[in-house]
């Protein structure tokens, strides 16, 4: 409740002004209707009524201004109107307010989401004629208007209907307008529900208190309707602008959440945030930058996929790629592409960090460690185990958005990408090969084995790469080591061909498998085959029949100088060949 102490003449001024304000308001309303109907002859008389009424208001202000000690003239006191009938004082007073359907229209418009729905207003005034006059004039301007006769009814209406604005009288019995405003602001801010207070023009304390309580604006009585309309429209414009900003913010949040959920599967959270906060990052184009590239590939997966049902192929891939993607995210790599079972990852774009090379190497080592969990899943679901080779190489590339305006991707282009792919092709399952340049860039924490020479198309000289053992320092991760336990077997005749890229040579070579391990064999051949050469082999079984299916392998090391003996590592085995080799290994002596 308001505890403001009114001056002695406050009620007198209020009661005298009220009917006169109504005369002015209704005469202006009739004037507008006369203009619309083309009845111009009525307008001069209506103007005279308005002028006389305003002069009478001036006289009231002169005689009953704040601080006046004059007694109320008897003639004026006798002319005071009786107190207005309240809705809760008579049984038949409920019929005073005509039923209105603006609430339903406002609710229907809000529910339909129609962008052109009229703004819904609530006019609160304890005087019926004030409510009627003001609501009719506002409705004539296209607003959907509801009315409330006191503070309690106003709060009840606000609770039920999402009004766009409330026009609230300050001086009301019971619950004043200031009390209503205080309660409204506990739930709704200025932007959520604008409130314009209507107060006597000499009640500056009410105006100050209303603004402190959260009123958006105020108008003084007698109400000048053009002023009321202008302030209502101004408040609504601000509200609609605020609503639009909020809607756009929510739309943007939905869009950003979608982008995070979608691209977060490929990019780290930091990179996604960077791209969202930098709109120019979406433009086509690139820049030269030194990055570290990681490329991985499953060994023999193409031939494996040919033998398995599509559902099993997808299950293997999803489990493998999902496991690897989590590790890549952990080390803040950018997944440039999934190419079937291959993964291309960038470290150093779009965000550059000082330890890009070290993180790429640590990521590769941990990816090989994770193959145990990948294959544990495969064993659990009766799927074949798989092996992965990885290469890591650093170099200058062109990085950026590549494609067209309709379809583009963030990626890298340049010789280092091709060289990384070439180095990766030399790796065997469980191995990580790191280029010489990358090892030097990573520093002393990197532990590598002996170098190998990689021949790359377009380069005159072979490139050195090292077998990664692990990386220390803050990372402390090592590549799992599998010791080959060879067992002697009865000579198993083979014929084989050299594989260059995707092409199989025409020259047929012959030899025998002398010793077997679970992952490879020692071969004695009719001629020496250089290390890192890929081979396709055909194995002859115990009974002199060649086994159905191919065996793919990579030459690892020569066994004896100047002799055609060497070690191979299996990269892909047909089921019948794999079963035969496994049985031969199990029955062989150590």
C-alpha positions in Angstrom: 0.0 0.0 0.0 1.2 3.5 -0.7 2.0 5.5 2.5 2.3 8.8 0.8 0.5 11.6 2.7 -1.7 13.6 0.3 -2.2 17.4 0.6 -5.7 18.5 1.9 -7.0 19.5 -1.5 -5.7 16.4 -3.4 -9.0 14.6 -3.4 -11.0 17.7 -4.2 -8.8 18.5 -7.2 -9.1 14.8 -8.3 -12.9 14.7 -8.0 -13.3 18.0 -9.8 -11.0 17.3 -12.6 -12.3 13.8 -13.3 -15.6 14.7 -14.9 -14.1 17.6 -16.7 -11.3 15.4 -18.2 -14.1 13.1 -19.3 -15.8 15.9 -21.0 -12.6 16.8 -22.9 -11.9 13.2 -23.7 -15.4 12.4 -25.0 -15.6 15.6 -27.0 -12.3 14.8 -28.7 -13.6 11.3 -29.4 -16.8 12.6 -30.9 -14.7 15.1 -32.9 -12.6 12.3 -34.4 -15.7 10.4 -35.3 -17.3 13.5 -36.8 -14.2 14.0 -39.0 -14.3 10.4 -40.1 -18.1 10.7 -40.9 -17.6 14.0 -42.8 -19.8 16.0 -40.3 -17.6 19.1 -40.3 -20.4 21.3 -39.0 -20.2 19.7 -35.5 -16.5 20.4 -35.0 -16.5 24.1 -34.1 -19.0 23.5 -31.3 -16.9 20.5 -30.0 -13.9 22.8 -30.0 -15.8 25.3 -27.9 -16.6 22.6 -25.4 -13.0 21.5 -25.1 -11.8 25.1 -24.7 -14.3 25.8 -21.9 -13.5 22.6 -20.1 -9.8 23.3 -20.2 -10.4 26.8 -18.9 -12.4 25.3 -16.0 -9.4 23.0 -15.2 -7.2 26.1 -15.0 -9.6 27.7 -12.5 -9.6 24.6 -10.4 -5.8 24.6 -10.3 -5.8 28.3 -9.3 -8.2 27.7 -6.4 -6.9 24.4 -5.2 -3.2 24.4 -5.8 -0.9 22.6 -3.3 -0.4 24.6 -0.1 -3.6 26.6 -0.4 -5.1 27.5 3.0 -8.4 28.8 1.6 -11.5 27.0 2.7 -13.5 25.3 0.1 -16.2 27.6 -1.2 -19.7 26.4 -0.2 -20.9 26.7 -3.8 -18.0 24.5 -5.0 -18.4 22.0 -2.2 -22.1 21.6 -3.0 -21.2 21.1 -6.7 -18.8 18.2 -5.9 -20.0 15.0 -7.5 -20.8 12.0 -5.3 -18.1 9.3 -5.0 -18.2 7.0 -7.9 -19.9 3.6 -7.5 -17.4 0.8 -7.1 -17.9 -2.6 -8.6 -17.8 -4.3 -5.2 -20.3 -1.9 -3.5 -23.6 -2.8 -5.3 -25.1 -6.0 -6.5 -25.9 -4.8 -10.0 -22.6 -2.8 -10.5 -21.1 -5.8 -12.4 -23.2 -4.7 -15.4 -21.5 -1.3 -15.5 -18.5 -2.4 -17.5 -19.6 -3.7 -21.0 -18.2 -7.1 -21.9 -15.2 -6.9 -24.1 -13.5 -9.5 -26.4 -10.1 -7.8 -26.6 -8.5 -10.3 -24.2 -9.5 -13.2 -26.3 -8.3 -11.4 -29.4 -5.0 -10.7 -27.8 -4.6 -14.3 -26.6 -5.6 -15.6 -30.0 -3.2 -13.3 -31.8 -0.4 -14.3 -29.4 -1.0 -18.0 -29.9 -1.1 -17.7 -33.6 2.2 -16.0 -33.7 0.9 -13.7 -36.4 3.5 -10.9 -36.9 0.8 -8.3 -37.6 -1.3 -8.8 -34.4 -2.4 -5.6 -32.7 -0.5 -4.6 -29.6 -2.5 -5.5 -26.5 -2.9 -2.9 -23.8 -4.4 -2.8 -20.4 -6.0 0.4 -19.2 -6.4 0.6 -15.4 -8.5 3.3 -13.8 -11.1 3.3 -11.0 -13.4 5.6 -12.9 -15.6 3.9 -15.4 -15.9 6.8 -17.8 -12.2 7.4 -17.9 -11.6 3.7 -18.7 -14.3 3.7 -21.4 -13.2 7.0 -23.0 -9.5 6.0 -23.1 -10.0 2.4 -24.2 -12.3 3.5 -27.0 -9.8 6.1 -28.3 -6.9 3.6 -28.2 -9.0 0.9 -29.8 -9.8 3.4 -32.6 -6.0 3.6 -33.2 -5.8 -0.2 -33.8 -4.9 -1.5 -30.3 -6.5 -4.4 -28.6 -7.5 -3.0 -25.3 -8.6 -4.5 -22.0 -9.6 -2.5 -18.9 -9.4 -3.1 -15.2 -11.3 -1.1 -12.5 -8.9 -1.4 -9.7 -5.4 -2.6 -8.7 -6.5 -6.2 -7.8 -8.3 -6.7 -11.1 -5.3 -5.3 -12.9 -2.9 -7.8 -11.3 -5.3 -10.6 -12.1 -5.5 -9.6 -15.7 -1.7 -9.3 -16.1 -1.3 -12.7 -14.6 -3.5 -14.2 -17.3 -2.7 -12.2 -20.5 0.7 -11.3 -21.9 0.0 -7.6 -22.4 2.4 -5.4 -24.4 1.8 -2.3 -22.3 -0.1 -1.2 -19.2 -1.5 2.3 -18.8 -1.9 2.6 -15.0 -3.6 5.3 -12.9 -1.7 6.3 -9.8 -4.6 7.3 -7.5 -7.0 4.4 -6.9 -8.7 3.2 -3.7 -7.5 0.0 -2.0 -4.4 -0.9 -4.1 -2.9 2.2 -5.6 -1.1 2.3 -9.0 2.2 2.6 -7.3 1.5 -0.6 -5.3 0.5 -2.4 -8.5 3.7 -1.2 -10.2 5.8 -2.5 -7.3 4.3 -5.9 -7.6 4.5 -6.1 -11.4 8.2 -5.2 -11.3 8.9 -8.2 -9.1 8.1 -10.4 -12.1 8.5 -8.3 -15.3 11.2 -5.9 -16.2 10.7 -2.6 -18.1 11.4 -4.2 -21.4 9.2 -7.2 -20.8 6.1 -5.2 -19.7 6.2 -1.4 -20.2 4.1 0.6 -17.7 3.0 4.2 -18.3 1.6 5.9 -15.2 -1.2 8.4 -15.3 -1.0 11.0 -12.5 -2.1 14.5 -11.6 0.2 17.1 -13.1 1.2 18.6 -9.7 2.0 15.2 -8.1 5.8 15.4 -8.8 6.4 13.0 -5.8 4.3 10.3 -7.5 6.2 10.7 -10.7 9.6 10.4 -9.0 8.5 7.4 -7.0 6.9 5.7 -10.1 10.1 6.1 -12.1 12.2 4.7 -9.2 9.8 1.7 -9.0 10.3 1.0 -12.7 7.8 2.9 -14.7 8.8 3.4 -18.3 7.0 6.8 -18.7 4.2 8.9 -17.3 1.4 11.2 -18.5 -0.4 13.8 -16.5 -4.1 14.5 -16.1 -6.0 15.9 -17.8 -4.8 13.4 -20.4 -3.9 14.9 -23.7 -4.7 12.0 -26.0 -2.1 12.8 -28.7 0.5 12.9 -25.9 -0.8 9.6 -24.5 -0.8 8.0 -28.0 2.8 9.2 -28.7 4.1 7.8 -25.5 2.3 4.5 -25.9 3.7 4.1 -29.4 7.2 5.1 -28.2 7.1 2.6 -25.3 5.8 -0.1 -27.6 8.5 0.6 -30.2 11.2 0.1 -27.6 9.5 -3.1 -26.4 9.2 -4.5 -29.9 12.8 -3.7 -30.6 13.8 -5.4 -27.3 11.6 -8.4 -28.2 13.2 -8.6 -31.6 16.7 -8.4 -30.2 15.8 -11.2 -27.7 14.3 -13.3 -30.5 17.4 -12.8 -32.6 19.6 -13.7 -29.7 17.6 -16.9 -29.1 17.7 -17.7 -32.8 21.5 -17.0 -32.8 21.9 -19.3 -29.7 19.9 -22.1 -31.4 22.1 -21.7 -34.5 25.3 -21.6 -32.5 24.2 -24.6 -30.5 23.6 -26.4 -33.7 27.0 -25.4 -35.0 28.7 -26.5 -31.8 26.9 -29.8 -31.8 27.6 -30.4 -35.5 31.1 -29.1 -35.9 32.1 -29.9 -32.4 32.3 -33.5 -33.7 35.1 -32.4 -35.9 36.6 -29.3 -34.3 37.7 -28.5 -30.8 35.4 -26.2 -28.7 38.0 -23.4 -28.9 38.0 -23.5 -32.7 34.2 -23.6 -32.9 34.0 -20.5 -30.6 36.7 -18.7 -32.7 34.8 -19.3 -35.9 31.5 -18.2 -34.3 33.0 -15.0 -33.0 34.8 -14.2 -36.2 32.3 -13.9 -39.1 35.2 -13.1 -41.5 36.5 -16.6 -40.8 33.7 -17.9 -43.0 34.9 -16.1 -46.1 36.5 -18.1 -48.9 40.3 -17.8 -49.3 43.4 -18.9 -47.5 46.8 -18.0 -46.2 50.2 -19.5 -46.1 51.0 -21.0 -42.7 53.3 -23.7 -41.2 51.2 -26.4 -39.7 51.7 -30.0 -38.5 49.8 -32.6 -40.4 48.7 -36.0 -39.1 47.4 -38.7 -41.3 46.2 -42.1 -40.3 44.8 -45.1 -42.2 43.6 -48.6 -41.4 45.7 -51.4 -42.9 44.0 -53.6 -45.4 40.6 -52.1 -44.7 39.5 -51.9 -48.3 39.8 -55.7 -48.8 38.2 -56.3 -45.4 35.3 -54.1 -46.4 34.7 -56.2 -49.5 34.2 -59.3 -47.5 32.0 -57.9 -44.7 28.3 -56.9 -44.7 27.9 -53.1 -44.9 26.4 -53.0 -41.4 29.6 -54.5 -39.9 31.8 -52.2 -42.0 30.0 -49.2 -40.7 30.1 -50.5 -37.1 33.9 -51.0 -37.3 34.4 -47.5 -38.8 32.1 -45.7 -36.4 33.8 -47.2 -33.4 37.3 -46.5 -34.8 36.6 -43.0 -36.0 34.7 -42.1 -32.8 37.6 -43.2 -30.6 40.2 -41.4 -32.7 38.1 -38.2 -32.9 37.9 -38.0 -29.1 41.7 -38.2 -28.8 42.2 -35.6 -31.6 39.8 -33.2 -29.7 41.8 -33.8 -26.6 45.0 -32.6 -28.3 43.2 -29.7 -30.0 43.6 -30.9 -33.5 41.3 -29.9 -36.4 39.9 -32.8 -38.3 40.1 -31.7 -41.9 38.5 -34.8 -43.4 37.4 -38.4 -42.9 38.3 -40.2 -46.1 36.8 -43.6 -45.6 39.0 -45.2 -42.9 41.6 -42.4 -43.2 41.8 -39.3 -41.1 43.5 -36.0 -42.0 44.2 -33.8 -39.0 45.7 -30.3 -38.8 47.6 -28.8 -35.9 48.1 -25.0 -36.1 45.0 -23.9 -38.0 42.8 -22.1 -37.6 44.5 -21.4 -34.2 48.3 -21.4 -33.8 49.9 -22.6 -30.6 53.5 -22.9 -29.7 53.3 -26.7 -29.1 51.4 -27.7 -32.2 54.1 -30.2 -33.3 54.5 -31.8 -29.9 50.7 -32.2 -29.6 50.5 -33.8 -33.0 53.1 -36.3 -32.1 51.6 -37.1 -28.7 48.2 -37.4 -30.4 49.6 -40.0 -32.8 51.1 -42.0 -30.0 47.9 -42.0 -28.0 45.9 -43.0 -31.1 48.0 -46.1 -31.4 47.5 -46.8 -27.7 43.7 -46.6 -28.2 43.8 -49.4 -30.9 43.6 -51.9 -28.1 40.2 -50.6 -27.0 39.1 -50.4 -30.6 39.9 -54.1 -31.1 38.5 -55.1 -27.8 35.2 -53.7 -29.1 35.6 -55.6 -32.3 36.3 -58.9 -30.5 33.3 -58.3 -28.3 31.1 -58.0 -31.4 32.7 -60.8 -33.4 34.3 -58.4 -35.8 37.8 -58.7 -37.2 40.6 -56.8 -35.5 42.2 -53.9 -37.4 45.6 -52.1 -37.4 46.4 -48.5 -38.1 49.4 -46.7 -39.6 50.1 -43.0 -38.9 52.4 -40.3 -40.3 53.2 -36.9 -38.9 54.8 -34.1 -40.9 55.2 -30.3 -40.6 55.4 -27.9 -43.4 54.1 -24.7 -45.0 50.7 -25.1 -46.6 47.8 -22.9 -47.9 45.1 -23.1 -45.2 41.6 -21.7 -45.3 38.1 -22.0 -46.6 38.2 -23.9 -49.9 35.3 -24.3 -52.3 32.5 -22.2 -53.6 30.0 -19.8 -52.0 27.4 -22.6 -51.8 29.7 -25.3 -50.5 33.1 -25.0 -48.9 35.3 -26.7 -46.3 38.1 -25.6 -44.1 41.2 -27.4 -45.3 44.8 -27.4 -46.4 46.5 -27.6 -49.7 50.2 -28.1 -50.5 53.1 -30.4 -51.0 53.4 -31.2 -47.3 49.9 -32.8 -47.4 51.0 -35.2 -50.2 54.3 -35.9 -48.5 52.4 -36.8 -45.3 50.3 -39.2 -47.2 53.3 -40.8 -48.8 55.1 -41.2 -45.5 51.9 -42.8 -44.0 51.8 -45.3 -46.9 55.2 -46.6 -45.7 54.0 -47.3 -42.2 52.8 -50.7 -41.0 50.0 -51.4 -38.5 50.8 -50.1 -35.0 53.5 -47.7 -36.3 53.9 -43.9 -36.3 56.4 -42.4 -38.8 57.5 -38.9 -38.1 59.4 -36.8 -40.7 62.9 -35.5 -39.9 61.8 -31.9 -40.0 59.0 -32.7 -37.5 61.4 -34.5 -35.1 63.7 -31.5 -35.1 60.9 -29.1 -34.6 59.4 -31.1 -31.7 62.7 -30.9 -29.6 64.5 -33.3 -27.4 61.4 -34.8 -25.7 60.7 -36.9 -28.8 62.0 -40.5 -28.8 62.5 -42.1 -32.2 64.1 -45.2 -33.7 66.3 -45.7 -36.8 65.5 -43.5 -39.9 64.0 -44.8 -43.1 64.2 -43.3 -46.6 60.8 -42.3 -48.1 60.7 -41.7 -51.8 58.0 -39.1 -52.7 56.8 -38.1 -56.1 58.0 -34.6 -57.1 61.1 -34.7 -54.8 64.5 -35.5 -56.1 65.9 -36.8 -52.9 64.3 -39.3 -50.5 62.9 -37.9 -47.3 64.0 -39.2 -43.9 61.3 -40.4 -41.5 61.7 -42.0 -38.1 59.8 -44.7 -36.2 58.2 -42.9 -33.3 58.7 -44.5 -29.9 57.1 -41.8 -27.8 57.2 -38.3 -26.4 58.1 -37.2 -22.9 57.8 -33.9 -21.1 54.3 -32.9 -20.2 52.8 -35.5 -22.5 54.5 -38.7 -21.4 53.0 -41.1 -24.0 54.6 -44.0 -25.8 53.7 -46.0 -28.9 52.9 -49.6 -27.8 55.6 -52.1 -28.8 54.7 -55.6 -30.0 57.6 -58.0 -30.0 57.6 -60.4 -32.9 58.0 -64.0 -31.8 59.0 -66.0 -34.9 58.6 -69.7 -35.2 60.1 -72.0 -37.8 57.7 -73.7 -40.1 58.1 -76.1 -43.0 58.8 -74.2 -46.1 55.6 -72.7 -47.4 55.9 -71.9 -51.2 54.8 -68.4 -52.3 54.6 -66.3 -55.4 54.3 -62.6 -55.1 54.2 -59.3 -57.0 55.4 -55.8 -56.2 52.7 -53.3 -55.5 53.3 -49.6 -56.6 50.5 -47.4 -55.3 47.3 -49.0 -56.5 49.0 -50.9 -59.3 50.3 -54.4 -59.1 53.5 -55.2 -61.1 53.5 -57.8 -63.8 56.7 -59.6 -62.8 56.1 -62.7 -60.8 58.5 -63.6 -58.0 58.9 -66.8 -56.1 60.1 -67.7 -52.6 59.1 -69.5 -49.4 58.0 -68.5 -45.9 60.7 -69.8 -43.6 59.5 -68.5 -40.2 56.1 -67.1 -39.0 55.0 -64.6 -36.4 51.5 -63.5 -35.6 52.0 -60.4 -37.6 54.6 -61.3 -40.3 57.1 -63.7 -41.7 60.7 -64.3 -42.8 61.0 -64.8 -46.6 63.6 -66.3 -48.8 63.0 -65.2 -52.3 64.5 -65.5 -55.8 65.8 -61.9 -55.6 66.2 -59.2 -53.0 63.3 -56.8 -52.5 64.0 -53.3 -51.1 62.7 -52.4 -47.7 59.2 -50.7 -47.5 58.1 -52.3 -50.7 54.5 -53.5 -50.7 53.8 -57.0 -51.9 50.8 -59.1 -52.9 51.5 -62.8 -52.1 49.8 -66.1 -52.9 50.5 -68.9 -50.5 50.6 -72.7 -51.3 49.2 -74.9 -48.7 50.4 -78.3 -47.2 48.9 -80.3 -50.0 50.4 -78.2 -52.9 47.2 -76.3 -53.5 47.3 -72.5 -53.6 45.1 -71.0 -50.9 42.1 -69.0 -51.9 42.6 -65.3 -51.3 45.4 -62.7 -51.2 48.0 -61.9 -48.6 49.3 -58.3 -48.6 52.5 -57.4 -46.8 55.3 -54.8 -46.6 59.0 -55.5 -46.6 60.5 -54.4 -43.3 64.2 -55.3 -43.2 66.7 -57.5 -45.0 68.0 -60.4 -43.0 71.3 -61.2 -44.5 73.5 -58.9 -46.6 73.7 -59.8 -50.3 71.1 -62.5 -49.8 67.4 -62.5 -50.9 66.1 -62.9 -47.5 63.9 -60.3 -45.7 61.2 -59.8 -43.1 57.7 -58.9 -44.1 54.8 -57.4 -42.0 51.3 -58.5 -43.0 49.0 -55.7 -43.9 45.9 -57.6 -45.1 44.9 -61.3 -45.0 42.0 -63.0 -46.7 40.1 -65.2 -44.2 41.3 -68.6 -45.5 44.9 -67.4 -45.7 44.7 -65.9 -42.2 43.3 -69.2 -40.8 46.0 -71.2 -42.5 48.8 -69.0 -41.2 47.4 -69.0 -37.7 47.2 -72.8 -37.7 50.8 -73.0 -39.1 52.1 -70.7 -36.4 50.3 -72.6 -33.6 51.7 -75.9 -34.7 55.3 -74.6 -35.3 58.2 -74.8 -32.9 59.7 -71.7 -31.4 
